[in-house]
Amino acid sequence: MVLANGSTANRVLGQLDFTHSTPNLVDGKGLFNPIAVAIDASAAPNRVYVADSDNDRVLGWKDASAFSNGAAADLVIGQPDFLSSVCIPFIAGSFCICNEASAGNLCNPSGVAVDQAGNLYVSDNIRSRVLEYSSPFKTCSSFPCIGGPAGVVLGQGGSFTTSGCNIDTGTNVSSDADLCEPTGLAVDKSNSLYVADTGNNRVLKYDTPLSAGTVANLVFGQLGSFAASDCNSDTGGGFPTANDLCVPTSVALDGSGDLFVADSLNNRVVEYDAPLTTTANQVFGQGGSFVSSDCNGDTLDAGSSADDLCNPTGVALDPAGDLYVADTNNDRALEYNPPLTTNTTANLVFGQGGDFTSNICNFDVGVINDVDASTANDLCTPTGVAADASGNLYVADAGSSGNNRVLEYNTPVSTDTTADKVLGQQDFKHQAANLTDGQGLSNPEAVAIDFSSAPNRIYVTDLNNHRVLGWKDSTSFANGAPADLVIGQPDFLSYFCDGVDGSAISANSLCMPKGVAVDGLGNLYVADSRNNRVLMYASPFAACGNTFPCVGGPATLVLGQGASFTSNTPNNGGISASSLSAPVGVAVDGLGNLYVVDSMNNRVLEYNAPLSSGASAAVVFGQGGSFISNACNFDTGGSMKPSSAIDLCAPSAVALDSLGNLYVADFTNSRVLEYNTPLNPGSGETGAGDTTADLVVGQGGSFTSNKCNLGGRSASSICVPMGITVDNTGNLYVADDLNSRVLEYNKPLSTDTTADRVFGECGSFTSATGCVGTSADSLKDPTGVAVNSSGSLFVVDNGNNRVIAYDQPLAIATPTPTATATATATPTATATQTATPTPTASPGPGHITVNRKSLSLNAVPNASATGIITIGNRGTGPLTANVSAPKHHPPLTELWGGQGITIPPGGFDNVTIVFSPTKKGSVSDQIVITSNDPAHKKSIKVKIKGVSK
């Protein structure tokens, strides 16, 4: 019987409030794909603006000369505060919904420029417009400051509320009033504005003064025609000429009024000499030829040289006339010294240790872990450059693998190519999006309470940051409180899987930790999923000696890899009682016996106390007692077949109550199973002492049913449970992942498997859209639950990158008597529940998820490296996805992609990318993923980089 609806959360970790949800917590310090940088030379000291593209904002620093590493921005434009990072207040998740433009918001800003009066220009890329902000810093009475709205809009016929590409024609035909996904911007001495109109393959010049609805006065790249927009139009899309452009991304002017354009897909920079005409006078990157367009043409893409360019995306000039180019796919910035009319060979290289023949992302540490480490000597796919009045150089080091920073090189740069200062990160070593620290979380997975201390402590597995964080007091932390303890990393800034070099598997490292548990002595157990092991840490908080923040010590016990802390082989030595494959959950009973969810082996293992490294399990659940089988639903034939009481299929979590009853979240079977005292056959409970489940929750009492939301979404249904816990009075909590809710089942479960309370969805058992946006009443894909000794409930709200606390939600003093008194009415209430949601049982839309935005592969010549891109469906209906193939084939090959991929609710599809180089060098590419998800119409681009050395 349903007793009450859910509560409103009271506190939050991982975010500073209940309305934000970004990974690693957005603030004024971090950056996420900073794509462009500009200097405001109208003020002394100069100011710095950065287009923080994936946070949909522009940040400003008021003093370019004096900021410290990782300094917080003084000004934000395009967002209502420093914590927000979306185009508009989002409706169905944290992705950018870009159909409600205004003068006050931005969506993927991709270019910034400042005129002589300090006015700021921003290319609002997705909305196909350029905005002008009148002297933003002058409007600030104090700092930090929220910038005001734009005063002028270009490209949308004077309207701030429209956002179409080539909007005045409504077709692909452009005009002098149109823009289509503009990027780079520049302003000349007379304050005329130049725009890289990228989607139209042209550069536009707007004469001053600008006003709403201003049209362009001159066009470059289309033979003088405003109605043409083709790549290399005068050859029909073939080889380029001096009249052509193809995906221009940046513009700059020197002191004489000469115009420089980064012509990215033609792998060149072209110069138009003043007085300007629409035919280029000089070309860089193609050995002086206007009709070639090869990436690294003189080496045939086998490497780079001082004469080469490969996808240049940024250009700038300093006061001395030196030209700087962000040579993106060569992972470097180049300097060309004047006179540029005769010099098209670069004189200086940044990001490759002074070597023109090197073009490796973060060259001095190499490609690792699908993520690159970095130093002050490195660059990784830089996209923007700028120089201040003193000649200091600034590089937007966005990084396909994520350097997420802006570097400053102090003058004289001719003798020093090591960066001196950094924005977006606290140091040169780290480069996580939005800056990893002790406050933020990125894809948190599980939560556990340490009952051995008063007040109770709390642990959270921070999956994408490859660490476990601990807070010493679960009862009184403030919103967004920084963690007191970190485990698995050498500091609170690091986030590497198995160390900086990617192969340092040790007792100190973690890689994708998922489950977490604490025993009665305060020892911590972690399911180190990608390393195929479980680690134990002896009383981590006690080792801190009351000094916080604290970096935890190494693990003292390992399971799943023999006694070795340096191996991570799945099913090491073959599947057995001592092997593990992607463990995801752990729990400890009152006697110290350990239970491990061995997910890829479709089983749960129990290890008897006392534990020792390399121990073998004593009991196995889910495989009919066999330690050498690992099939999903082994006795019925797999995930598409009926299940049984002895089966498991990709179990996800495990919990125990005070009597020793075992609960397992059986993920793929969309159910929770209870095993009555499996280690105590003499307990007197029905079915005690065996590995056959005695109770099923979520499938209407049937062990053979395994449907997501059987009979429709209700208080009786479950769809792929991810986390479970039992409180000290025996009530069960289930993180019902795809239903974005947590369900509470009050005891006794043996007579009632209908949930009594729901958390999330604003208290509705039947609505899939009960809440709009992120709030204290909503959840998105919860994956973990725990209850402390005070009765406060903690939920890992995975999709919102937070852990939220409901303080003592069980303020219902008489639930058991009420349930007993109305027991005879329970069937009626259940029947009503089943009948009512019939209209909602029809499938809803599919909702797409993609596990990564970039993929880096490293292989020596004549070898191969592979990476997997996982496309998931978190919706209630089928999803159809389409995946484009890489253009560079070979050496890149795509497996199991293509068109019309059907993914069922809760399912996923793995697309494998294979890099098979035959020679040394690098290649950059991307795949484009589209789907029929109505809430995610924008294509998802996954950048791919292969490196062979």
Disulfide bonds with the S-S distance in Angstrom:
Cys87-Cys96 1.74
Cys87-Cys107 2.27
Cys98-Cys107 2.23
Cys140-Cys145 2.05
Cys165-Cys180 1.99
Cys231-Cys246 2.01
Cys295-Cys310 1.98
Cys361-Cys380 2.02
Cys497-Cys511 1.92
Cys544-Cys550 2.15
Cys632-Cys649 1.99
Cys708-Cys719 1.89
Cys762-Cys771 1.91
